[in-house]
Amino acid sequence: MPLGLFPYSRLEVLRRQHRFAKASKLFSKHRYFIFFFVVYTLLLTRCTWIPALNGAVDGALKLSGLRYSPITLSVNFSTVQFDYRLLTEPMVERCVDKSLFVFIPSRPSAFEQREAIRQTWAHPNKTTKAAVFFVLGDAQNDSLSEAVEEENRISGDLIVTDVVDSYRNLSLKIYTSLDWYNMFCPNVPFALKIDDDSVAELDRLLHFVETEFDKGDNKTIYGVIWRGTAVNRDANSTWYVPKELYERRRYPAYCNGPAYMMTSTAAKAIIEMAAETPLLQVEDALFTGILASKALVRRVDKSGIFWWKDVVRAVQCDDQGVPRLATMYPYPSPKELFAAYSRLLRVKCKQSADWVRRSCQEIEAPWREDGLSDSQLAQAVAEKKKEDKTED
């Protein structure tokens, strides 16, 4: 054999063969121990266990590498029961030391609308007291789902489930949102549901939470109250409800869907009551009307704060000069949303609400319990003044 083609002498080859045979024998003897040690090491390096915040979950959230290992939860209505999974891992630490949990139902494809919200009223510089999340269903499209996953990797504010995303499943999206809130952010005292075509001034809203809304553990929902709304029996309508699911001709008083706020105790009571109630497609009437009534949740009208149309140039302000306007809609495009938010910030005070309170100290409380709106209250005060003049 030519020199250099074989690097080892025959003696060295025999030595190496002996070492290999010895190592093989040792491996064969301890192969089970080595196997379990390797598996344990891989699991230890690939998986991290993170304790759930606020003691909300028994156990932990499991992260495998950079991929989220889905948690399985359950939808439980009297007519519909099934398990669903959380497909993304939002930054639940956003809820720590917050006063308001904000959830925004959104379509998977509405990337620009979500970004417009992040750049306007949900921007971290606009408020430090609110945790804002977008709630999405399963896009059933691989490329779209990958884009959503990448969006969440950057923003960390998406709650995505494997429930099919469609308008017909909006009630399921609200259920999963409240379920997530109850599980991961139970110590946040208030939750705001707001559509992605709405704008809000969250610090202004929280100002009224501090000055006007109930403190403590009261089960309460705040919003624009609709009363005496007839149940839609048209089978061709999006909001059709058959008698088999809801027999009454009219819904109980409920909050207008684009924006409403509830206490954490109300959210918990509503989800618990779902097990005794059929699933309906009319989400606002279902959650803030039917379920709220069964759960003995109060509904308080705050139609001045939760406005249901475009802003006027001037609105009533409270005693501290804060405009009584915190949300409004609809603005279905990013351009409209930017413009509306600018108008919301520039709104002026028309008249202090102090005169209303001073003129109605004796009758305000019981009427407010029934959810009387600001405009109705002002009208009552005007009528009271007329009566006083007549008596004089």
Sequence and secondary structure as in RCSB ss.txt:
>XXXX:A:sequence
MPLGLFPYSRLEVLRRQHRFAKASKLFSKHRYFIFFFVVYTLLLTRCTWIPALNGAVDGALKLSGLRYSPITLSV
NFSTVQFDYRLLTEPMVERCVDKSLFVFIPSRPSAFEQREAIRQTWAHPNKTTKAAVFFVLGDAQNDSLSEAVEE
ENRISGDLIVTDVVDSYRNLSLKIYTSLDWYNMFCPNVPFALKIDDDSVAELDRLLHFVETEFDKGDNKTIYGVI
WRGTAVNRDANSTWYVPKELYERRRYPAYCNGPAYMMTSTAAKAIIEMAAETPLLQVEDALFTGILASKALVRRV
DKSGIFWWKDVVRAVQCDDQGVPRLATMYPYPSPKELFAAYSRLLRVKCKQSADWVRRSCQEIEAPWREDGLSDS
QLAQAVAEKKKEDKTED
>XXXX:A:secstr
  TTSS S HHHHHHHHHHHHHHHHHHHHTHHHHHHHHHHHHHHHHEEEEE GGG SSSEEEEETTEE   EEEE
E SS EEEEEB S   GGGGTT SEEEEEE  TT HHHHHHHHHTTT TTT SSEEEEEEEEE S HHHHHHHHH
HHHHH  EEEEEEE  GGGHHHHHHHHHHHHHHH TTSSEEEEE TT EE HHHHHHHHHHTS  SS  EEEEEE
E S B    TTSTT   TTT   SB  SEEEEEEEEEEHHHHHHHHHHGGGS   S HHHIIIIIHHHHTT EEE
E TTTB SS   SEEEE TTS BS  EE    SHHHHHHHHHHHHH EEEEETHHHHHHTTTTHHHHHHTT  HH
HHHHHHHHHHHHHHHH 
